[in-house]
Amino acid sequence: MPAPFDTQTGHDQHGRYPEATTLITDLERRSPHLVQVRWLRAELLFHRGEYAAATAKLAGLPDDAVQ
């Protein structure tokens, strides 16, 4: 379940996820082939509590894809 979002500050209880989402979306648009970009999206999804989506984003990546 995603963290509660505070519409006054633009933040949820864990930080600046809306801003991070915008930046990662731009990275995905510019460099969709980079493993690091997939990893960043998965990490953001995980921190938002979207565990199944994070797992799906990492599917098929080798264990040593990102260091």
SULCOR-V6131 format. One record per residue. N is the residue number from 1. RES is the residue in one small letter. SS is DSSP state (h for helix, s for strand, l for the rest). NEAR is the number of other ideal C-beta (glycine too) atoms within 12 Angstrom. Layout:
n = [N/N]
res = [RES/RES]
ss = [SS/SS]
near = [NEAR/NEAR]
This chain:
n = [1/2/3/4/5/6/7/8/9/10/11/12/13/14/15/16/17/18/19/20/21/22/23/24/25/26/27/28/29/30/31/32/33/34/35/36/37/38/39/40/41/42/43/44/45/46/47/48/49/50/51/52/53/54/55/56/57/58/59/60/61/62/63/64/65/66/67]
res = [m/p/a/p/f/d/t/q/t/g/h/d/q/h/g/r/y/p/e/a/t/t/l/i/t/d/l/e/r/r/s/p/h/l/v/q/v/r/w/l/r/a/e/l/l/f/h/r/g/e/y/a/a/a/t/a/k/l/a/g/l/p/d/d/a/v/q]
ss = [l/l/l/l/s/s/l/l/l/l/s/s/l/l/s/l/h/h/h/h/h/h/h/h/h/h/h/h/h/h/l/l/l/l/h/h/h/h/h/h/h/h/h/h/h/h/h/l/l/l/h/h/h/h/h/h/h/h/l/l/l/l/l/l/l/l/l]
near = [11/19/20/14/19/15/9/7/14/15/17/24/16/18/18/20/29/22/16/23/25/15/18/30/19/16/22/22/14/12/16/15/11/18/22/19/25/28/24/26/34/29/24/33/26/23/24/27/18/21/17/15/20/22/16/16/25/23/13/12/20/12/9/8/17/17/8]
